[in-house]
Amino acid sequence: MKNTPYLWLKNRNYLTDKQRRKLQSLAAYNLKTARAYQIRLILKELFEQPNREVGEAFLKRWYFWATHSRLERIIRAANTIKRRWEGVFNWFDSMITIGLLEGFNSLVQAAKARARG
């Protein structure tokens, strides 16, 4: 586990072969970190679902798994998602994430900072 926090956070598509092998060997152990990692990876699949109905069924299964994981932080994250349930499913209607708004906001903040300069 030493020197591995970055492996758990890094996108799987950008792992080197050596990093991928190390992560797979760690994931084989019954570690809390490995369970949390698997729960995180499965949640990312929500946005690959074809429509809102399938996505909702998928998220309900994920939510049950996450809340029964006995991992405090995962349970808190799952409950946060549950509180924002409708907002999560609005993505299926609009296909727009908050990232676009956040990017626009950063441009406004940078312009304000330059104007003060």
LOPAMAR-834067 format. One record per atom (N, C-alpha, C): residue number from 1; x, y, z; residue in three letters. Coordinates in Angstrom, 1 decimal. Layout:
NUM X Y Z ALA
...
% end
This chain:
1 0.8 -1.2 0.0 MET
1 0.0 0.0 0.0 MET
1 0.9 1.3 0.0 MET
2 2.1 1.1 0.4 LYS
2 3.0 2.3 0.5 LYS
2 3.2 2.9 -0.9 LYS
3 3.1 4.2 -1.0 ASN
3 3.4 4.9 -2.3 ASN
3 2.3 4.5 -3.4 ASN
4 1.1 4.2 -3.0 THR
4 0.1 3.9 -4.0 THR
4 -1.1 4.8 -4.0 THR
5 -1.2 5.9 -3.2 PRO
5 -2.4 6.7 -3.3 PRO
5 -2.8 7.2 -4.7 PRO
6 -1.7 7.6 -5.4 TYR
6 -1.9 8.1 -6.8 TYR
6 -2.5 7.1 -7.7 TYR
7 -2.2 5.8 -7.5 LEU
7 -2.7 4.7 -8.4 LEU
7 -4.2 4.6 -8.2 LEU
8 -4.7 4.8 -7.0 TRP
8 -6.1 4.6 -6.8 TRP
8 -6.9 5.8 -7.4 TRP
9 -6.3 6.9 -7.5 LEU
9 -7.0 8.1 -8.0 LEU
9 -6.9 8.3 -9.5 LEU
10 -5.8 7.8 -10.1 LYS
10 -5.5 8.0 -11.5 LYS
10 -6.5 7.3 -12.4 LYS
11 -6.9 8.0 -13.5 ASN
11 -7.8 7.4 -14.5 ASN
11 -7.1 6.1 -15.0 ASN
12 -7.9 5.0 -15.1 ARG
12 -7.4 3.7 -15.5 ARG
12 -6.8 3.8 -16.9 ARG
13 -7.3 4.7 -17.8 ASN
13 -6.9 4.8 -19.1 ASN
13 -5.4 5.3 -19.2 ASN
14 -5.0 6.0 -18.2 TYR
14 -3.7 6.6 -18.2 TYR
14 -2.6 5.9 -17.4 TYR
15 -2.9 4.7 -16.9 LEU
15 -2.0 4.0 -16.1 LEU
15 -1.0 3.3 -17.0 LEU
16 0.3 3.2 -16.6 THR
16 1.3 2.5 -17.3 THR
16 1.1 1.0 -17.1 THR
17 1.7 0.2 -17.8 ASP
17 1.6 -1.3 -17.6 ASP
17 2.0 -1.7 -16.2 ASP
18 3.1 -1.1 -15.8 LYS
18 3.6 -1.4 -14.4 LYS
18 2.6 -1.0 -13.4 LYS
19 2.0 0.2 -13.5 GLN
19 1.0 0.7 -12.5 GLN
19 -0.2 -0.2 -12.6 GLN
20 -0.6 -0.6 -13.8 ARG
20 -1.8 -1.4 -13.9 ARG
20 -1.6 -2.7 -13.2 ARG
21 -0.5 -3.4 -13.4 ARG
21 -0.2 -4.6 -12.7 ARG
21 -0.2 -4.5 -11.2 ARG
22 0.4 -3.4 -10.7 LYS
22 0.5 -3.2 -9.3 LYS
22 -0.9 -3.0 -8.7 LYS
23 -1.7 -2.2 -9.4 LEU
23 -3.1 -2.0 -9.0 LEU
23 -3.9 -3.2 -9.0 LEU
24 -3.8 -4.1 -10.0 GLN
24 -4.5 -5.3 -10.0 GLN
24 -4.1 -6.3 -8.9 GLN
25 -2.8 -6.3 -8.6 SER
25 -2.4 -7.1 -7.5 SER
25 -2.9 -6.6 -6.1 SER
26 -3.0 -5.3 -6.0 LEU
26 -3.5 -4.8 -4.7 LEU
26 -5.0 -5.0 -4.7 LEU
27 -5.7 -4.9 -5.8 ALA
27 -7.2 -5.0 -5.8 ALA
27 -7.6 -6.5 -5.5 ALA
28 -6.7 -7.4 -5.7 ALA
28 -7.0 -8.8 -5.4 ALA
28 -7.1 -9.1 -3.8 ALA
29 -6.5 -8.2 -3.0 TYR
29 -6.5 -8.4 -1.6 TYR
29 -7.9 -7.8 -1.1 TYR
30 -8.3 -8.3 0.0 ASN
30 -9.6 -7.9 0.6 ASN
30 -9.3 -6.6 1.4 ASN
31 -9.0 -5.5 0.8 LEU
31 -8.7 -4.3 1.4 LEU
31 -9.9 -3.3 1.3 LEU
32 -10.0 -2.5 2.3 LYS
32 -11.1 -1.5 2.2 LYS
32 -10.9 -0.6 1.1 LYS
33 -9.6 -0.2 0.8 THR
33 -9.3 0.7 -0.3 THR
33 -9.7 0.0 -1.6 THR
34 -9.4 -1.3 -1.7 ALA
34 -9.8 -1.9 -3.0 ALA
34 -11.3 -2.0 -3.2 ALA
35 -12.1 -2.2 -2.1 ARG
35 -13.5 -2.2 -2.2 ARG
35 -14.0 -0.8 -2.6 ARG
36 -13.5 0.2 -2.0 ALA
36 -13.9 1.6 -2.3 ALA
36 -13.5 1.9 -3.7 ALA
37 -12.4 1.4 -4.2 TYR
37 -12.0 1.7 -5.6 TYR
37 -13.0 1.0 -6.6 TYR
38 -13.4 -0.2 -6.3 GLN
38 -14.3 -0.9 -7.1 GLN
38 -15.7 -0.2 -7.2 GLN
39 -16.1 0.3 -6.0 ILE
39 -17.4 1.1 -5.9 ILE
39 -17.3 2.4 -6.8 ILE
40 -16.1 3.0 -6.7 ARG
40 -15.9 4.2 -7.5 ARG
40 -15.9 3.9 -9.0 ARG
41 -15.3 2.9 -9.4 LEU
41 -15.2 2.5 -10.8 LEU
41 -16.6 2.2 -11.4 LEU
42 -17.4 1.5 -10.6 ILE
42 -18.8 1.1 -11.0 ILE
42 -19.6 2.4 -11.1 ILE
43 -19.5 3.3 -10.2 LEU
43 -20.3 4.6 -10.3 LEU
43 -20.0 5.3 -11.6 LEU
44 -18.8 5.3 -12.1 LYS
44 -18.4 6.0 -13.3 LYS
44 -19.2 5.4 -14.5 LYS
45 -19.7 4.2 -14.4 GLU
45 -20.4 3.6 -15.5 GLU
45 -21.8 4.1 -15.6 GLU
46 -22.3 4.9 -14.6 LEU
46 -23.6 5.5 -14.7 LEU
46 -23.8 6.3 -15.9 LEU
47 -22.8 7.1 -16.3 PHE
47 -22.9 7.9 -17.5 PHE
47 -22.8 7.2 -18.8 PHE
48 -22.6 5.9 -18.8 GLU
48 -22.5 5.1 -20.0 GLU
48 -23.9 4.4 -20.2 GLU
49 -24.8 4.6 -19.3 GLN
49 -26.1 4.0 -19.5 GLN
49 -26.9 4.7 -20.6 GLN
50 -27.7 3.9 -21.3 PRO
50 -28.4 4.4 -22.5 PRO
50 -29.5 5.5 -22.3 PRO
51 -30.2 5.4 -21.2 ASN
51 -31.2 6.3 -20.9 ASN
51 -31.5 6.5 -19.4 ASN
52 -32.4 7.4 -19.1 ARG
52 -32.7 7.7 -17.7 ARG
52 -33.2 6.5 -16.9 ARG
53 -34.1 5.7 -17.5 GLU
53 -34.7 4.6 -16.8 GLU
53 -33.6 3.6 -16.4 GLU
54 -32.8 3.2 -17.4 VAL
54 -31.8 2.2 -17.1 VAL
54 -30.8 2.8 -16.1 VAL
55 -30.5 4.1 -16.3 GLY
55 -29.5 4.8 -15.4 GLY
55 -30.1 4.8 -13.9 GLY
56 -31.4 5.0 -13.8 GLU
56 -32.0 5.0 -12.5 GLU
56 -31.9 3.7 -11.8 GLU
57 -32.2 2.6 -12.6 ALA
57 -32.1 1.3 -12.0 ALA
57 -30.6 1.0 -11.7 ALA
58 -29.7 1.4 -12.5 PHE
58 -28.3 1.2 -12.2 PHE
58 -27.9 1.9 -10.9 PHE
59 -28.3 3.1 -10.8 LEU
59 -27.9 3.9 -9.6 LEU
59 -28.5 3.4 -8.3 LEU
60 -29.7 2.8 -8.4 LYS
60 -30.4 2.2 -7.3 LYS
60 -29.6 1.0 -6.8 LYS
61 -29.1 0.2 -7.7 ARG
61 -28.3 -1.0 -7.3 ARG
61 -27.0 -0.5 -6.7 ARG
62 -26.4 0.5 -7.4 TRP
62 -25.1 1.0 -6.9 TRP
62 -25.3 1.6 -5.5 TRP
63 -26.3 2.4 -5.3 TYR
63 -26.6 3.0 -4.0 TYR
63 -26.7 1.9 -2.9 TYR
64 -27.5 0.9 -3.2 PHE
64 -27.6 -0.2 -2.2 PHE
64 -26.3 -0.8 -1.8 PHE
65 -25.5 -1.1 -2.9 TRP
65 -24.1 -1.7 -2.7 TRP
65 -23.3 -0.7 -1.8 TRP
66 -23.3 0.6 -2.2 ALA
66 -22.4 1.5 -1.5 ALA
66 -22.9 1.7 0.0 ALA
67 -24.2 1.8 0.2 THR
67 -24.6 2.0 1.6 THR
67 -24.5 0.7 2.5 THR
68 -24.3 -0.4 1.9 HIS
68 -24.0 -1.6 2.6 HIS
68 -22.5 -2.0 2.6 HIS
69 -21.7 -1.1 2.2 SER
69 -20.3 -1.5 2.0 SER
69 -19.5 -1.4 3.4 SER
70 -20.1 -0.8 4.4 ARG
70 -19.5 -0.6 5.7 ARG
70 -18.2 0.2 5.6 ARG
71 -18.2 1.1 4.6 LEU
71 -17.1 2.1 4.4 LEU
71 -17.7 3.5 4.6 LEU
72 -17.3 4.1 5.7 GLU
72 -18.0 5.3 6.2 GLU
72 -18.0 6.4 5.1 GLU
73 -16.9 6.6 4.4 ARG
73 -16.8 7.7 3.4 ARG
73 -17.6 7.4 2.2 ARG
74 -17.7 6.1 1.8 ILE
74 -18.5 5.7 0.7 ILE
74 -20.0 5.9 1.0 ILE
75 -20.4 5.5 2.2 ILE
75 -21.8 5.7 2.6 ILE
75 -22.1 7.2 2.6 ILE
76 -21.2 8.0 3.1 ARG
76 -21.5 9.5 3.0 ARG
76 -21.6 10.0 1.6 ARG
77 -20.8 9.5 0.7 ALA
77 -20.8 9.9 -0.7 ALA
77 -22.1 9.4 -1.3 ALA
78 -22.5 8.2 -1.0 ALA
78 -23.8 7.7 -1.6 ALA
78 -25.0 8.5 -1.1 ALA
79 -25.0 8.8 0.2 ASN
79 -26.1 9.7 0.7 ASN
79 -26.1 11.0 0.1 ASN
80 -25.0 11.6 -0.2 THR
80 -24.9 12.9 -0.9 THR
80 -25.5 12.8 -2.3 THR
81 -25.2 11.7 -3.0 ILE
81 -25.8 11.5 -4.3 ILE
81 -27.3 11.3 -4.2 ILE
82 -27.7 10.6 -3.1 LYS
82 -29.2 10.4 -2.9 LYS
82 -29.9 11.7 -2.7 LYS
83 -29.3 12.6 -2.0 ARG
83 -29.9 13.9 -1.8 ARG
83 -30.0 14.7 -3.0 ARG
84 -29.2 14.4 -4.0 ARG
84 -29.2 15.2 -5.3 ARG
84 -29.6 14.3 -6.4 ARG
85 -30.4 13.3 -6.1 TRP
85 -30.9 12.3 -7.0 TRP
85 -31.4 12.9 -8.3 TRP
86 -32.3 13.8 -8.3 GLU
86 -33.0 14.4 -9.5 GLU
86 -31.9 15.1 -10.3 GLU
87 -31.0 15.8 -9.7 GLY
87 -30.0 16.6 -10.4 GLY
87 -29.1 15.6 -11.2 GLY
88 -28.8 14.4 -10.6 VAL
88 -28.0 13.5 -11.3 VAL
88 -28.7 13.0 -12.5 VAL
89 -30.0 12.7 -12.4 PHE
89 -30.7 12.2 -13.6 PHE
89 -31.1 13.3 -14.6 PHE
90 -31.0 14.5 -14.2 ASN
90 -31.2 15.6 -15.2 ASN
90 -30.1 15.5 -16.3 ASN
91 -28.9 14.9 -16.0 TRP
91 -27.9 14.7 -17.0 TRP
91 -28.4 14.0 -18.2 TRP
92 -29.2 12.9 -17.9 PHE
92 -29.7 12.1 -19.0 PHE
92 -30.6 13.0 -20.0 PHE
93 -31.2 14.0 -19.5 ASP
93 -32.1 14.8 -20.4 ASP
93 -31.2 15.9 -21.1 ASP
94 -30.3 16.5 -20.4 SER
94 -29.5 17.6 -21.0 SER
94 -28.1 17.2 -21.5 SER
95 -27.5 16.2 -21.0 MET
95 -26.2 15.7 -21.3 MET
95 -25.1 16.8 -21.0 MET
96 -25.5 17.7 -20.2 ILE
96 -24.6 18.8 -19.8 ILE
96 -24.2 18.6 -18.3 ILE
97 -22.9 18.8 -18.1 THR
97 -22.4 18.6 -16.7 THR
97 -22.1 20.0 -16.1 THR
98 -21.9 20.1 -14.9 ILE
98 -21.5 21.3 -14.2 ILE
98 -20.2 21.8 -14.6 ILE
99 -19.4 21.0 -15.3 GLY
99 -18.0 21.4 -15.7 GLY
99 -18.0 22.6 -16.6 GLY
100 -19.0 22.6 -17.5 LEU
100 -19.1 23.8 -18.4 LEU
100 -19.3 25.1 -17.6 LEU
101 -20.2 25.0 -16.7 LEU
101 -20.4 26.2 -15.8 LEU
101 -19.2 26.6 -15.0 LEU
102 -18.6 25.6 -14.5 GLU
102 -17.4 25.8 -13.7 GLU
102 -16.3 26.5 -14.5 GLU
103 -16.1 26.0 -15.8 GLY
103 -15.1 26.6 -16.7 GLY
103 -15.4 28.0 -17.0 GLY
104 -16.7 28.3 -17.2 PHE
104 -17.1 29.7 -17.4 PHE
104 -16.9 30.6 -16.2 PHE
105 -17.2 30.1 -15.0 ASN
105 -17.0 30.8 -13.8 ASN
105 -15.5 31.1 -13.6 ASN
106 -14.6 30.2 -13.9 SER
106 -13.2 30.4 -13.8 SER
106 -12.7 31.5 -14.7 SER
107 -13.3 31.6 -15.9 LEU
107 -12.9 32.7 -16.8 LEU
107 -13.4 34.0 -16.2 LEU
108 -14.6 34.1 -15.7 VAL
108 -15.1 35.3 -15.1 VAL
108 -14.2 35.7 -13.9 VAL
109 -13.8 34.8 -13.0 GLN
109 -13.0 35.1 -11.9 GLN
109 -11.6 35.6 -12.3 GLN
110 -11.1 35.0 -13.4 ALA
110 -9.8 35.4 -13.9 ALA
110 -9.8 36.9 -14.4 ALA
111 -10.9 37.2 -15.1 ALA
111 -11.1 38.5 -15.7 ALA
111 -11.3 39.5 -14.5 ALA
112 -12.0 39.2 -13.5 LYS
112 -12.1 40.0 -12.3 LYS
112 -10.8 40.3 -11.6 LYS
113 -10.0 39.3 -11.5 ALA
113 -8.7 39.4 -10.9 ALA
113 -7.8 40.3 -11.7 ALA
114 -7.8 40.2 -13.1 ARG
114 -7.0 41.0 -13.9 ARG
114 -7.5 42.5 -13.9 ARG
115 -8.7 42.7 -13.7 ALA
115 -9.3 44.0 -13.7 ALA
115 -8.8 44.8 -12.4 ALA
116 -8.6 44.0 -11.4 ARG
116 -8.2 44.7 -10.1 ARG
116 -6.7 45.1 -10.2 ARG
117 -5.9 44.3 -11.0 GLY
117 -4.5 44.4 -11.1 GLY
117 -3.9 45.7 -11.3 GLY
% end
